[in-house]
């Protein structure tokens, strides 16, 4: 059913024999780069592969767990490396359950509880980005649910604290790691912000994209910045305090963008994946926390230059001629190891290693090029 990659030659590619779209980095294991990959087979028995990536050693197979149904998404719990959620198709409806990896039985997982009450397709489960087990958030086609504390030692299901939204075509959500209780959701071409303590809307971006939005992600270091991507092949960046226009837009993919993620440590680095079979790495330095210079508007710069004497202007002009490409907003690299739609991507515990997963079962790990992973070169 799978390729255990027993070769002694390091490789950055691992193949599963079944179709796949579910990928999750195990963030609770801060010292290792481990991932869960779930299969999506209609008739065969489905599985979840536990894989580890080591720089210079390639991908290592760790374990394989049986899963009863075809898997749509996986969410690893940041507070416990043995716990994860799956969203799966039971045949008649979509369900979501919490699973625990056995400490005593090899290649074994146990279902702890099911999150019941959803309607339609359930989106990936969201855990508290601070790493606590205080709550989780789930989305289906129309509603958002806030659930109570997770107890990994109990089979008791958490309870629904609040249900809100009542939207159409909900596609994805993300939690803000900088602002407590803030959630963003995408429904069709629109983006909304929520304070889930009182279920009130905090910001709205209508028609953020011309077509279906497939992913959104908050900047891990700048509280009000959010990215979005979707079927119009565009990657957009927003300031949620001023939502009339995006602060930056990139166009590079030739088909739908399925996933887009900020690097959790260095937010100038962003990865995207698409059904054009590629993964792209972007540099968005100008709107990142790495850009420590005081940014002025064009009008402010012109006014500042008018107030300067010719002697003061000359050194400034000479300084501007010296450009560091690491400080320029641009596409860094396109990765082309996949031969099918790349549905999912994820950064790892290492600062500059990331993974991608395509529908044909190919799992790939790559690194940010050295000239961009040397942070000192951004100065």
Kinemage of the C-alpha trace (Angstrom):
@kinemage 1
@onewidth
@group {chain A} dominant
@subgroup {mainchain}
@vectorlist {calphas} color= white
{ca unk a 1} P 0.000 0.000 0.000
{ca unk a 2} L 2.953 2.323 0.470
{ca unk a 3} L 6.635 2.927 -0.246
{ca unk a 4} L 8.624 2.559 2.957
{ca unk a 5} L 11.644 4.215 1.354
{ca unk a 6} L 14.205 1.717 2.613
{ca unk a 7} L 16.899 3.047 0.267
{ca unk a 8} L 20.063 4.305 1.939
{ca unk a 9} L 20.227 7.154 -0.563
{ca unk a 10} L 18.665 10.322 0.899
{ca unk a 11} L 15.615 11.476 -1.051
{ca unk a 12} L 13.207 14.347 -0.634
{ca unk a 13} L 10.314 12.406 -2.215
{ca unk a 14} L 8.109 9.728 -0.643
{ca unk a 15} L 5.278 8.000 -2.500
{ca unk a 16} L 2.029 6.501 -1.233
{ca unk a 17} L 0.097 4.254 -3.584
{ca unk a 18} L -3.312 5.804 -2.820
{ca unk a 19} L -4.693 9.253 -3.568
{ca unk a 20} L -3.948 11.895 -0.938
{ca unk a 21} L -4.902 15.427 0.048
{ca unk a 22} L -4.553 15.506 3.876
{ca unk a 23} L -1.279 16.725 5.426
{ca unk a 24} L -0.404 17.991 8.908
{ca unk a 25} L 2.842 18.974 10.593
{ca unk a 26} L 3.124 17.673 14.170
{ca unk a 27} L 3.903 21.020 15.790
{ca unk a 28} L 3.982 19.586 19.335
{ca unk a 29} L 7.274 17.893 18.425
{ca unk a 30} L 9.458 20.982 18.266
{ca unk a 31} L 12.738 19.097 17.832
{ca unk a 32} L 11.730 16.929 14.873
{ca unk a 33} L 10.124 17.445 11.472
{ca unk a 34} L 7.277 14.939 11.561
{ca unk a 35} L 4.169 14.892 9.405
{ca unk a 36} L 0.896 12.976 9.134
{ca unk a 37} L -0.304 12.137 5.609
{ca unk a 38} L -3.807 10.733 5.063
{ca unk a 39} L -5.138 8.812 2.055
{ca unk a 40} L -8.390 9.388 0.206
{ca unk a 41} L -9.395 6.069 -1.369
{ca unk a 42} L -13.013 5.383 -2.188
{ca unk a 43} L -12.859 1.554 -2.114
{ca unk a 44} L -9.513 0.586 -0.548
{ca unk a 45} L -8.708 0.726 3.169
{ca unk a 46} L -7.399 4.147 4.065
{ca unk a 47} L -4.247 4.886 6.049
{ca unk a 48} L -2.320 7.635 7.779
{ca unk a 49} L 1.446 7.648 7.321
{ca unk a 50} L 3.730 9.113 9.979
{ca unk a 51} L 6.819 10.459 8.215
{ca unk a 52} L 9.935 12.265 9.390
{ca unk a 53} L 12.176 14.586 7.386
{ca unk a 54} L 15.801 15.169 8.315
{ca unk a 55} L 18.086 17.569 6.543
{ca unk a 56} L 20.714 15.614 4.643
{ca unk a 57} L 18.965 12.296 5.361
{ca unk a 58} L 15.754 12.674 3.356
{ca unk a 59} L 12.373 11.274 4.373
{ca unk a 60} L 12.072 8.429 6.861
{ca unk a 61} L 8.997 6.209 7.294
{ca unk a 62} L 8.006 5.946 10.982
{ca unk a 63} L 4.608 4.259 11.140
{ca unk a 64} L 1.333 3.547 9.339
{ca unk a 65} L -2.132 3.674 10.945
{ca unk a 66} L -5.377 2.257 9.572
{ca unk a 67} L -8.220 4.756 9.173
{ca unk a 68} L -11.801 3.633 8.437
{ca unk a 69} L -12.793 6.142 5.730
{ca unk a 70} L -11.362 8.467 3.058
{ca unk a 71} L -9.613 11.397 4.729
{ca unk a 72} L -10.290 15.006 3.735
{ca unk a 73} L -8.033 16.761 6.250
{ca unk a 74} L -5.812 16.209 9.299
{ca unk a 75} L -5.096 18.619 12.171
{ca unk a 76} L -2.366 17.741 14.654
{ca unk a 77} L -2.987 19.025 18.191
{ca unk a 78} L -0.255 21.512 19.204
{ca unk a 79} L -0.574 20.587 22.880
{ca unk a 80} L -0.107 16.799 22.479
{ca unk a 81} L 1.900 15.058 19.739
{ca unk a 82} L -0.190 11.891 20.078
{ca unk a 83} L -3.533 13.589 19.323
{ca unk a 84} L -4.949 14.621 15.963
{ca unk a 85} L -8.276 15.297 14.261
{ca unk a 86} L -9.420 13.972 10.912
{ca unk a 87} L -12.280 15.039 8.692
{ca unk a 88} L -13.495 12.074 6.653
{ca unk a 89} L -16.267 10.917 4.356
{ca unk a 90} L -18.307 8.167 6.019
{ca unk a 91} L -20.117 7.418 2.776
{ca unk a 92} L -23.337 9.200 3.645
{ca unk a 93} L -21.951 12.289 5.420
{ca unk a 94} L -18.773 14.031 6.505
{ca unk a 95} L -17.586 13.458 10.058
{ca unk a 96} L -14.731 14.612 12.283
{ca unk a 97} L -13.082 12.617 15.059
{ca unk a 98} L -10.200 12.991 17.485
{ca unk a 99} L -7.648 10.148 17.493
{ca unk a 100} L -4.844 9.138 19.837
{ca unk a 101} L -1.669 7.356 18.752
{ca unk a 102} L -1.128 4.362 21.038
{ca unk a 103} L 1.840 4.406 23.403
{ca unk a 104} L 1.850 0.628 23.730
{ca unk a 105} L 0.617 -0.863 20.444
{ca unk a 106} L 2.679 -0.298 17.311
{ca unk a 107} L 0.875 1.214 14.300
{ca unk a 108} L -2.307 1.684 16.311
{ca unk a 109} L -4.639 4.642 16.849
{ca unk a 110} L -7.760 4.919 18.979
{ca unk a 111} L -10.812 7.093 18.313
{ca unk a 112} L -11.450 9.232 21.402
{ca unk a 113} L -14.575 11.074 20.319
{ca unk a 114} L -16.502 12.503 17.383
{ca unk a 115} L -17.411 16.167 16.916
{ca unk a 116} L -21.103 15.848 16.114
{ca unk a 117} L -23.720 18.205 14.745
{ca unk a 118} L -22.150 19.415 11.501
{ca unk a 119} L -23.878 19.830 8.158
{ca unk a 120} L -22.190 19.351 4.791
{ca unk a 121} L -18.410 19.347 4.298
{ca unk a 122} L -16.433 19.947 7.504
{ca unk a 123} L -13.335 22.114 7.071
{ca unk a 124} L -9.983 21.393 8.797
{ca unk a 125} L -10.320 21.637 12.597
{ca unk a 126} L -8.628 24.689 14.141
{ca unk a 127} L -6.663 24.453 17.406
{ca unk a 128} L -5.540 27.303 19.650
{ca unk a 129} L -2.340 28.666 17.986
{ca unk a 130} L -0.856 29.393 21.421
{ca unk a 131} L -0.658 25.632 21.949
{ca unk a 132} L -3.264 25.320 24.692
{ca unk a 133} L -6.057 22.742 24.808
{ca unk a 134} L -8.584 25.349 25.991
{ca unk a 135} L -10.740 25.256 22.860
{ca unk a 136} L -11.042 24.187 19.239
{ca unk a 137} L -13.040 25.673 16.349
{ca unk a 138} L -14.832 23.805 13.576
{ca unk a 139} L -16.499 25.012 10.381
{ca unk a 140} L -18.935 23.330 8.042
{ca unk a 141} L -20.678 24.734 4.953
{ca unk a 142} L -22.638 27.369 6.880
{ca unk a 143} L -21.714 27.602 10.578
{ca unk a 144} L -18.785 28.121 12.938
{ca unk a 145} L -18.648 26.195 16.235
{ca unk a 146} L -16.550 26.969 19.291
{ca unk a 147} L -15.903 23.871 21.389
{ca unk a 148} L -14.842 23.490 25.026
{ca unk a 149} L -11.521 22.275 26.406
{ca unk a 150} L -9.987 19.072 24.995
{ca unk a 151} L -9.002 16.351 27.447
{ca unk a 152} L -6.649 13.916 25.722
{ca unk a 153} L -7.009 11.360 28.509
{ca unk a 154} L -10.784 11.153 28.216
{ca unk a 155} L -13.204 9.850 25.598
{ca unk a 156} L -15.743 12.486 26.564
{ca unk a 157} L -16.494 14.771 23.657
{ca unk a 158} L -16.108 18.511 24.211
{ca unk a 159} L -19.310 20.527 24.197
{ca unk a 160} L -20.346 23.285 21.810
{ca unk a 161} L -20.020 26.647 23.584
{ca unk a 162} L -21.224 28.802 20.730
{ca unk a 163} L -22.537 28.435 17.170
{ca unk a 164} L -22.546 31.406 14.804
{ca unk a 165} L -21.961 32.493 11.227
{ca unk a 166} L -24.992 31.395 9.228
{ca unk a 167} L -23.045 31.988 6.009
{ca unk a 168} L -23.106 30.276 2.631
{ca unk a 169} L -20.173 28.448 1.036
{ca unk a 170} L -17.783 28.557 4.009
{ca unk a 171} L -14.477 27.203 2.730
{ca unk a 172} L -11.706 27.771 5.278
{ca unk a 173} L -10.811 29.455 8.562
{ca unk a 174} L -7.729 30.467 10.542
{ca unk a 175} L -7.027 31.742 14.056
{ca unk a 176} L -4.913 34.814 14.766
{ca unk a 177} L -1.831 33.869 16.848
{ca unk a 178} L -1.343 37.521 17.862
{ca unk a 179} L -4.870 38.569 18.879
{ca unk a 180} L -6.701 36.324 21.305
{ca unk a 181} L -10.140 35.120 20.248
{ca unk a 182} L -9.841 36.398 16.670
{ca unk a 183} L -10.916 34.131 13.849
{ca unk a 184} L -10.988 34.772 10.104
{ca unk a 185} L -13.170 32.829 7.664
{ca unk a 186} L -13.601 32.744 3.907
{ca unk a 187} L -16.947 32.117 2.263
{ca unk a 188} L -16.851 32.019 -1.530
{ca unk a 189} L -15.111 35.306 -2.521
{ca unk a 190} L -15.431 37.090 0.845
{ca unk a 191} L -13.346 37.205 4.029
{ca unk a 192} L -14.707 37.992 7.488
{ca unk a 193} L -13.108 38.495 10.877
{ca unk a 194} L -14.775 37.405 14.115
{ca unk a 195} L -14.378 37.795 17.854
{ca unk a 196} L -15.559 34.338 18.832
{ca unk a 197} L -16.140 35.323 22.459
{ca unk a 198} L -19.250 37.236 21.418
{ca unk a 199} L -19.635 35.957 17.831
{ca unk a 200} L -19.386 39.518 16.504
{ca unk a 201} L -17.879 40.454 13.162
{ca unk a 202} L -14.642 42.482 13.491
{ca unk a 203} L -13.785 43.137 9.840
{ca unk a 204} L -15.080 42.282 6.394
{ca unk a 205} L -13.440 42.090 2.952
{ca unk a 206} L -16.167 41.699 0.356
{ca unk a 207} L -15.104 40.309 -3.015
{ca unk a 208} L -11.538 39.872 -1.826
{ca unk a 209} L -11.030 37.611 -4.850
{ca unk a 210} L -12.905 37.362 -8.130
{ca unk a 211} L -13.305 33.611 -7.645
{ca unk a 212} L -13.513 31.012 -4.856
{ca unk a 213} L -11.073 31.528 -1.926
{ca unk a 214} L -9.355 28.306 -0.885
{ca unk a 215} L -6.957 29.417 1.859
{ca unk a 216} L -6.266 32.240 4.313
{ca unk a 217} L -3.517 32.617 6.920
{ca unk a 218} L -2.670 35.228 9.544
{ca unk a 219} L 0.843 36.672 9.692
{ca unk a 220} L 2.476 35.072 12.770
{ca unk a 221} L 4.354 38.273 13.675
{ca unk a 222} L 2.187 41.184 12.475
{ca unk a 223} L -1.247 41.159 14.173
{ca unk a 224} L -3.306 42.818 11.434
{ca unk a 225} L -1.887 41.145 8.339
{ca unk a 226} L -3.601 38.289 6.528
{ca unk a 227} L -2.980 36.467 3.245
{ca unk a 228} L -5.550 34.880 0.950
{ca unk a 229} L -5.432 32.747 -2.212
{ca unk a 230} L -7.858 30.963 -4.473
{ca unk a 231} L -9.240 30.071 -7.869
{ca unk a 232} L -8.290 33.392 -9.495
{ca unk a 233} L -4.630 32.246 -9.185
{ca unk a 234} L -3.780 35.286 -7.052
{ca unk a 235} L -1.967 35.552 -3.724
{ca unk a 236} L -3.134 38.639 -1.833
{ca unk a 237} L -2.076 40.318 1.404
{ca unk a 238} L -4.407 42.436 3.530
{ca unk a 239} L -4.250 44.876 6.414
{ca unk a 240} L -7.436 44.073 8.327
{ca unk a 241} L -7.651 47.675 9.590
{ca unk a 242} L -7.907 49.027 6.025
{ca unk a 243} L -9.616 46.477 3.820
{ca unk a 244} L -10.567 48.505 0.758
{ca unk a 245} L -7.605 47.203 -1.265
{ca unk a 246} L -4.926 44.541 -0.719
{ca unk a 247} L -1.519 45.840 0.338
{ca unk a 248} L 0.189 43.441 -2.068
{ca unk a 249} L -0.861 41.032 -4.839
{ca unk a 250} L 1.197 38.323 -6.569
{ca unk a 251} L 0.277 36.454 -9.732
{ca unk a 252} L 2.361 33.423 -10.667
{ca unk a 253} L 0.330 30.207 -10.694
{ca unk a 254} L -1.481 29.040 -13.826
{ca unk a 255} L -4.372 27.341 -12.017
{ca unk a 256} L -6.170 27.344 -8.666
{ca unk a 257} L -4.117 27.975 -5.520
{ca unk a 258} L -5.135 25.365 -2.945
{ca unk a 259} L -2.893 26.298 -0.038
{ca unk a 260} L -0.843 29.315 1.113
{ca unk a 261} L 1.151 29.541 4.345
{ca unk a 262} L 3.354 32.033 6.157
{ca unk a 263} L 6.654 30.803 7.613
{ca unk a 264} L 5.934 30.854 11.361
{ca unk a 265} L 9.367 32.268 12.218
{ca unk a 266} L 10.216 34.441 9.207
{ca unk a 267} L 7.032 35.969 7.832
{ca unk a 268} L 8.763 37.387 4.744
{ca unk a 269} L 8.688 33.808 3.399
{ca unk a 270} L 5.410 32.406 2.038
{ca unk a 271} L 4.703 29.127 0.217
{ca unk a 272} L 1.795 28.372 -2.116
{ca unk a 273} L 0.625 25.201 -3.864
{ca unk a 274} L -1.593 24.811 -6.884
{ca unk a 275} L -3.346 22.474 -9.272
{ca unk a 276} L -0.785 23.615 -11.844
{ca unk a 277} L 1.348 20.917 -10.106
{ca unk a 278} L 3.831 23.390 -8.604
{ca unk a 279} L 4.858 24.832 -5.259
{ca unk a 280} L 6.100 28.422 -5.168
{ca unk a 281} L 8.201 30.214 -2.559
{ca unk a 282} L 7.691 33.976 -2.275
{ca unk a 283} L 9.585 36.810 -0.603
{ca unk a 284} L 7.280 39.502 0.810
{ca unk a 285} L 9.902 41.491 2.664
{ca unk a 286} L 8.295 44.938 2.374
{ca unk a 287} L 5.231 43.972 4.430
{ca unk a 288} L 6.977 41.612 6.856
{ca unk a 289} L 8.329 42.072 10.362
{ca unk a 290} L 11.842 41.700 8.887
{ca unk a 291} L 11.477 45.144 7.316
{ca unk a 292} L 12.443 47.350 10.235
{ca unk a 293} L 12.791 50.549 8.193
{ca unk a 294} L 10.204 53.265 8.576
{ca unk a 295} L 8.040 52.991 5.469
{ca unk a 296} L 6.722 56.246 4.042
{ca unk a 297} L 4.102 56.843 1.417
{ca unk a 298} L 5.204 58.178 -1.971
{ca unk a 299} L 3.827 61.628 -1.102
{ca unk a 300} L 5.687 61.639 2.229
{ca unk a 301} L 8.947 60.671 0.515
{ca unk a 302} L 8.568 63.475 -2.040
{ca unk a 303} L 7.860 66.019 0.692
{ca unk a 304} L 10.860 64.798 2.670
{ca unk a 305} L 13.121 65.194 -0.379
{ca unk a 306} L 11.869 68.745 -0.995
{ca unk a 307} L 12.877 69.721 2.520
{ca unk a 308} L 16.385 68.323 2.079
{ca unk a 309} L 19.261 70.319 0.582
{ca unk a 310} L 20.949 68.967 -2.619
{ca unk a 311} L 23.924 67.830 -0.498
{ca unk a 312} L 21.619 65.824 1.776
{ca unk a 313} L 19.776 64.260 -1.148
{ca unk a 314} L 22.880 62.962 -2.923
{ca unk a 315} L 23.975 60.394 -0.282
{ca unk a 316} L 20.371 59.214 0.019
{ca unk a 317} L 20.135 58.690 -3.759
{ca unk a 318} L 23.417 56.780 -3.797
{ca unk a 319} L 22.177 54.603 -0.940
{ca unk a 320} L 19.007 53.750 -2.826
{ca unk a 321} L 21.020 52.432 -5.781
{ca unk a 322} L 22.418 49.602 -3.657
{ca unk a 323} L 19.736 46.929 -3.714
{ca unk a 324} L 19.635 43.691 -1.810
{ca unk a 325} L 17.475 41.160 -3.684
{ca unk a 326} L 16.506 39.589 -0.372
{ca unk a 327} L 14.730 42.831 0.452
{ca unk a 328} L 12.687 42.807 -2.761
{ca unk a 329} L 9.185 41.377 -3.038
{ca unk a 330} L 9.391 38.600 -5.601
{ca unk a 331} L 9.023 34.932 -6.474
{ca unk a 332} L 12.092 33.167 -5.066
{ca unk a 333} L 11.685 29.725 -6.601
{ca unk a 334} L 9.228 27.340 -8.269
{ca unk a 335} L 9.412 23.684 -7.175
{ca unk a 336} L 8.340 21.172 -9.810
{ca unk a 337} L 8.733 17.685 -8.282
{ca unk a 338} L 4.977 17.005 -8.440
{ca unk a 339} L 3.058 15.567 -11.388
{ca unk a 340} L -0.467 16.157 -10.051
{ca unk a 341} L -2.420 18.864 -8.229
{ca unk a 342} L -0.626 19.935 -5.045
{ca unk a 343} L -3.443 20.144 -2.525
{ca unk a 344} L -1.509 20.797 0.654
{ca unk a 345} L 1.680 22.355 1.997
{ca unk a 346} L 3.133 22.823 5.458
{ca unk a 347} L 6.146 24.392 7.112
{ca unk a 348} L 8.031 22.251 9.630
{ca unk a 349} L 9.660 22.626 13.039
{ca unk a 350} L 12.872 23.644 11.271
{ca unk a 351} L 12.891 27.263 10.204
{ca unk a 352} L 13.392 26.674 6.498
{ca unk a 353} L 12.124 23.180 5.655
{ca unk a 354} L 8.643 22.669 4.198
{ca unk a 355} L 6.580 19.823 2.761
{ca unk a 356} L 4.025 19.458 -0.009
{ca unk a 357} L 1.503 16.772 -0.953
{ca unk a 358} L -0.081 16.063 -4.330
{ca unk a 359} L -3.175 14.066 -5.208
{ca unk a 360} L -1.160 11.171 -6.678
{ca unk a 361} L 0.288 10.369 -3.233
{ca unk a 362} L 3.619 12.126 -3.634
{ca unk a 363} L 4.994 13.725 -0.463
{ca unk a 364} L 7.946 16.072 -1.005
{ca unk a 365} L 10.181 18.070 1.336
{ca unk a 366} L 12.259 21.062 0.278
{ca unk a 367} L 14.380 23.793 1.797
{ca unk a 368} L 14.453 27.547 1.354
{ca unk a 369} L 17.509 28.449 -0.788
{ca unk a 370} L 20.565 29.313 1.298
{ca unk a 371} L 20.744 32.904 0.126
{ca unk a 372} L 17.300 33.469 1.686
{ca unk a 373} L 17.673 31.248 4.745
{ca unk a 374} L 20.709 33.248 5.892
{ca unk a 375} L 18.768 35.810 7.883
{ca unk a 376} L 21.756 38.098 8.289
{ca unk a 377} L 21.640 38.830 4.564
{ca unk a 378} L 18.358 40.683 5.034
{ca unk a 379} L 20.150 43.462 6.894
